[in-house]
Amino acid sequence: MPSFAYKVIRKKGFSANASISISGDKGVVVRAPFWMSMGMIEGFIREKSSWIEKNLYRFNTKKITNRYTEGESQLFFGEEYILTISKSENPGKNRVEIIENKIRVEINGMLPAEKQSEKIKEALLYWYLEKGIEIITQKVNYFSNEMRVNYKRINLKNVTSIWGSCSPSNCLSFNRKLVMAPHEVVDYVVIHEVAHMRHRNHGPNFWKLVESFDSQYKYHRKWLKLNHHLLSI
Ligand SMILES: [Zn+2]
């Protein structure tokens, strides 16, 4: 897996080459001829990866702002879902659900238009945190069992600078933006924090332990550095 996320679009009509574009809002887009196999596309991306990484850094400072409108794409554990909004006069309590590639939010249709995107954001955030803590807890349980350590508590926090932390009393905190990152990246952050219950430092034994559970951890760290701007709620 390269350290950045990318999207492949097939070109219509005949062309001999693939091309790459990078933008602040769309990220890395690879336009490939229809005849090119995924293996060839991956090879092409590997070949260009240092150029892509260099150029991606320029966009990292730009923050993506969600508008919470119909058709906008939302990330949930690395998968992209299209936001659909349904308006009801009597919205139920459980107002967010995933149906195939859509994330459907039900809101009160009687609200004035300017209040609606605020409500959508609120409903989505609540749902993200509820599902996020559930999935991250499963991951923490799995890896702490594997490393034979016990944690006290898990929190999702609204922080900008760190992805996770482990307190001296084994309380684990994770950045809530992680609910948008791909599973393998979240696994890395979980492994990192759980491993701190064995080694309270970043010494060679700590990294050896991390590597024994995630042989790609360097890529996953880099992925977070390069793609954090895509994760915004
Ligand atoms: Zn650490």
Boltz pocket constraint, residues with backbone or C-beta under 6 A from the ligand:
constraints:
  - pocket:
      binder: B
      contacts: [[A, 192], [A, 196], [A, 201], [A, 202]]
      max_distance: 6.0
